[in-house]
Amino acid sequence: MAKRTFESALGKLEKITEELENGELSLDKSLKKFDEGIALVGFCNSTLTEAKAKVELLLEKQGSIAKSPFNELDHGDQELS
């Protein structure tokens, strides 16, 4: 089995979201999709946390670390609702 990537997990999460929003799945299938989505969110979150730690470590090695709050809305991303 191929190693899961952030991009593939995010794509699968988007597909699951569409399926759940469509409302045509049975309750049992919806719950299974929701459970799968929660697992994917956990994977994506841990991947992003690891990436953030690596970036901070690299900045510290460069001697130019200046931490500031990251606001994804300032970078063109849209807030999920």
VENHUNOR-V420914 format. One record per backbone hydrogen bond with DSSP energy under -1.0 kcal/mol. CO is the residue of the C=O (numbers start at 1). NH is the residue of the N-H. E is the energy in kcal/mol with one decimal. If there is no record, write none. Layout:
CO_NH_E, CO_NH_E
This chain:
5_9_-2.4, 6_10_-2.6, 7_11_-2.2, 8_12_-2.3, 9_13_-2.3, 10_14_-2.3, 11_15_-2.0, 12_16_-2.6, 13_17_-2.4, 14_18_-2.1, 15_19_-2.4, 16_20_-2.7, 17_21_-2.6, 18_22_-2.0, 26_30_-2.7, 27_31_-2.4, 28_32_-2.0, 29_33_-2.5, 30_34_-2.7, 31_35_-2.5, 32_36_-2.3, 33_37_-2.6, 34_38_-2.4, 35_39_-1.9, 36_40_-2.1, 37_41_-2.6, 38_42_-2.1, 39_43_-2.2, 40_44_-2.8, 41_45_-2.8, 42_46_-2.4, 43_47_-2.3, 44_48_-2.5, 45_49_-2.3, 46_50_-2.3, 47_51_-2.2, 48_52_-2.5, 49_53_-2.1, 50_54_-2.2, 51_55_-2.4, 52_56_-2.5, 53_57_-2.3, 54_58_-2.6, 55_59_-2.4, 56_60_-2.3, 57_61_-2.2, 58_62_-1.5, 59_64_-1.9, 71_74_-1.8, 72_75_-1.2, 72_77_-1.6
